[in-house]
Amino acid sequence: MKSEKNSPGARLLLAFLFSLFTFPFLTGCAEPPPYKQQAYVFGTLVEISIQGETEEKARRVAAQVLKDFDQLHHMLHAWEPGALERMNAILAQAPARASISPGIAPIIEDATRYSVQSEGLFNPAIGNLVRLWGFHSDTFAPRLPEKAEIERLVAADPRMTDVVMEGLQFYGTNPAVRIDLGGYAKGYALDLAATYLRSQEVKNALVNIGGNILALGRHGDRPWRVGIQHPRKAGAIASLELADGEAIGTSGDYQRYFELDGRRYCHLIDPRTGWPAQGVQAVTVLARGEKAGTLSDVASKPPFIAGASGWRRMADRMGIREALFIDAEGRISVTAPLAGRLEWEPEVPAATVVP
């Protein structure tokens, strides 16, 4: 029997209450409130906030951003008809060749680069493991896969480098590869939105895709302020201001998970073992630069999977200086560059500051 938390209605409510690990703090400001538009895309709640534009312009550009998100969602969905699903069908027949969609080629190349950089801890090629655990669906039952099947998929060792692109064609060298860009697409969409908004001369906006947030400009006379979701209860553990072009993202064991025999199994699967990563509640990272959105999505995964003993080194490998790590017991560690920017909520345990 399926858990009540996994019913469609319950999951939509949870997406709103908990998947948005960050949320804007906009109260107490004399500036007019921003224009906001929402939609349900990428399996989560998306919100666009635009400050300082006419309502007509803000409505138009926000609607276009959401339209672009919907198109990207269908193109990159690993389990529904679209460009990525067609690509996966060809990869399963390795070494069969086919033409690659021009729009998806740079995405695959970029995801492969991040995968290599993370020493394989960010590994979109393990879509078959995601499906085995049931996390490919919006609803999933609390059940454990067969151990032998997990071991078989791990032994097959699917990697992004098993996908070869030659000109306008691609082929696979490992039929076990199935690409799932669930840990990449939201961040890529943030960068897509930022590029479009700037092209429309929108200087001040906040784009929130299920808790992955990118800021443009300011909220009136001050920076945009967002809160970092507490991984075990509603509300924030801390808040901070985002500068122009900065993005923040998290990986948490509270977003997509089930519980069985008193143990929590989250959607963040360790490619080395084939099992959901354990020992971590959440990892938050702050990114900046040309691909700040993409990095904010991707770079939280490797430290989460690396766990308490390896999260700091993996953050460094991903080029992240500002990161926050919460272990299974709720103990908080935060890098010194981020610690100085956080405003902690009352009753939050003191954090350990690391270099």
N, C-alpha and C positions, 0 to 999 in steps of 0.2 A: 504493500500500500504506500502511496506517495505521501511524503510529509506535507503538512498544511502549508509550511513556508514555501513550498515549491509549486503551489497552485498558481495559475496565471494571474489572478487578481492579487494574491499575496505578493508575488514576485514583482508586480508593477509597483505596489506600494513600497516594498523594500528598496526597489531601485531608486525611488524618490527619497526615502528617508535615510538610506545608508550608503548607497553606491556613490552618492555625491559627497565624497569624503572632504571636499572643500566647497565652501559656499561663500558668497560675498557678504561682507558686513557693511551695510550702506546706511545705517541709521545715524541720526545725530548730525547730519550734514545739511547745510543751508542751500546747497545746490539743488536744482530741480532733479527729480528722480530720473534715472535712465529709462529709455524705451526698452522693453523686454519682449522677446518672442521665444516660445518653447515648442518643442516637438519631441517625439519618441523615436530615436534613431540609434543604430549600433547597439540595440538592445538595452538602451538606457535613456534617461531624460537629458535632453540637450537644451541649453538656454543661451541666448544671445542678448547681451546688454549693450546698448549704444548710448553714449552720452554726448550732448552738445550738437545734435543734428535735428533737423525738422522731423516731425513724426512721419511725414510722407516718405522722406528719404530713408529714415531709419527702418520703416516697415519694408520698404522695397529691398534694401540691401540685406536685411536680416532674412527675408523670405528667400532670397537667392542663395544665401549661405546654407540654409536648411535644405533647399533643393539640391545643392551640390553635395551635401552630406548624404542625402538619400541615394543619389546616383552612385556615390562612392561605396556606400554600404552594400548595394546590390552587386557592384563590380567585384568587391573584395570578400563577399560572403563565401566561406569555404564549403557550405552545406546546401546552398540553394543555387538554382540556375544563374549563371553569370560567368564572367571572364575567368575568375579564379577557380571556380568549380570545373570549368572545361579544361583548364590547365591541369588540375589535379587528376582528371580522368586520363589525360595523356601520360602524366608522370607515372601513374600506376601501371602503364604498359611499357615501361622503360625497356629498351632504348628507342621507343617510337618517337618520331619527330612531328612537330606541328608549328604553325605560325603563332607567334606570341602577340597578344594585344599590345599596341604601342603604349597605351596608358599604363599597363601593368609592368612592363619591362623595367623601368627605373625603380619601381617599388620593390621588385624582387631583388634587384641588384643592391639597393640600399639595405634591405632587411638582411641580406647575406653578409654585407659588410659589418653590420651590428652583431650578427651572430658570431662571426669570427672574432670580433673585438671582445665579446663576452666569454670567449673560450667555450662556446656552445651552450651556455646556460640560458641565453635567449635563443630559442630554437623553434621557429615557426614550422619546421619540417615535421614535427611530431603530432600532426593532426590526427593520425590514427590512434594515438594514445589518448588524446583529448576525447575522441569519440568513444573509445573503450570505457572511459570513466563516466561518460554520459554528459560531459560539460559542453558538448557541441550544441545542445538544445537549450531553449529558454526554460524548460522544465526538466528535472532529472530526479530519478529515484535514489534513495539512500541504499546503495548496494556496492559491494566490492567486486571488481572483475576477477576472473580466474588468474591466479598467480602465474600459471604457465603462459597465458596469453600476454601478460605484461612482460614477462621475461623474453618472449619471442620478439615482441616489438622493440624492446631495448636492444636485444642482440642484433637486430637488423640495422641499427645505428643510422637512422635517417638524419641527414644534415642538409642545410641549405646549399652547401657546396656540391651536393649531388645534382643540382639543377644547373645545366649548361646552356648558355645562350650564345648563339652564333648568328650574328646579323639579325634577321627578322624571324629566325626560328629558334626553338628550344627543344631540349630533350633531357631525360633523366637518366642517371646511372644507377639508381636504386629504387625499385618499385615500392619500397616501404614508405617513401616520401609522400606525405600529404600536407600541403601548406595551409596553415591556419594563422591568419594575420590579426587575430583578436588582440594581441599585445602590441600592435603597431598602428592599426588603422585609425584609432581615435586621435593619436598624436599627429599622424600625417594629416588628418582632417583639420586639426587646429592650424597647422602651417598653411594649408590650402585656404582656410578662412582668412588668416592674417594677410596673405598676399592679395586676396580679392578686396578686402576692406580697405587696405592701403591704396589699391588701384582706384577705389571710389572716393578717395580722399577722406575717409573716415579715420579720424585721428585718435578717438577715445572709445574703446570697446573692451568687453570682457566676454570671452567665449568659454563656455563650460560644457564639456562632454562627459557626463557621468563622473565628474570629479577631476578630470584632466582639464586644467584651466590655463588659458593664455591671455595675457593682458596687453592691450594697446593703449598708450597714452596714460591718461589719468581719469579719475572720477571727480570732475569739477576741479577744485583747488587742491586736491590731495591725491596720492596714489590709490589704486584699487586695493582694498583689503579683503583677504580671504581667510577662512578658517580651515584648520586641518581636522578632519573627522576623527572622533574617538573611535577606536576599533571595537569597543565592547559596549558602547551605549550611545544614545542619541546625543548630539552636540559635539562641540569642538574640544580638542585638547589644547590648542594654541591657535593664534592667528598671526598673520604677517602681511606686510605691504608688498605688492608686486610692482616692479619697475616696468617701464615700457619694453615690450618684447620678451619679458620673462614668462616662463611656463612652469607649472607645478603639476606633479602627478604622483600617484601612489599605486602600490600593489598591496592588497590586504586579504587576509583569510576570512573576512566577513562579507565579501561582496558576492561571491558565488561559491556555495559550499553545501555539504550535507553532514549530518552527524549520525554516527552509527556506533552503538556499544560505548557511548561516552566519549568518542573520539571525533574530532572535526577533520573533514577532508575537503580542502579547497581546490579551486580550479587551476592553481599554479603548480604545474607538474614538473618535477625534477627530471630532465631528460636522461640523467645518469642512472636513475633507479626505476623510472616509470611510475613512481608514486607521487602523490601530492606532497609538496614541501611541508615540513613540520618545523615547529620551534620558533615561528615568527608570527606576529599578529599583523604588522604593517611596516612598509618602507615608503617613505616620502622623499622625493627628489625635486630639486629646483634646477631648471635649465635655462640657458639663454643662448642667443646666437641665431643664425639663419634657420636652423632646424630645431628650434627650442621645443616646439610642440611634439615633434616626433621623438626627440630625446627624452622628454619628460614622461612619455609613455613607455618607451623601450627600457630606459635605464633603471627603472625601479624593479624590474623582474630579476636580473642577475643577482643583486644584493639580497633580495628576498630568498632566492633559491640557495645562495651560498650560506645563508644562516649566520648565527652569531659569530662563528669563527672566521668567516670570510667576507662579510658584507662590506667592510671598509675597503679592503683591497679591490673588490669588484666595483665599488663606486668609483674608485680611482681609475680603473681600467676603462670605465665608461665615460670618463671625463667629467665626473660630478664631484664638486667640492662641497656642495650644500645638500646634506642628506640627514634624514632622521630614521632611526631604526627602533622598533618596539618588539621585544622578544615575547615568547609564549607566556611569560609570567607578568607581562605588562611593564617590564623595566625599559626605560627609554634611554637611548644613546643618540647624541646629535653632534654633528661636526661643528667645530668652532665657528666657521664662517656663517652657518645658519643659526647657531645659538644666539648670536647677537641681534638677530632680526625677529626673533619670536617673542610674542607676548602670550605667556602661559595662562590658561584658565585656572581658576581657584581649585584647590584640592588635587591637582595633577601632581603625581610623584616627581620629585626632583630628577632632572635628567643628568646623565653623565656626559660631559663634554669631551670629545675626542679630537685630536689634531686633524 
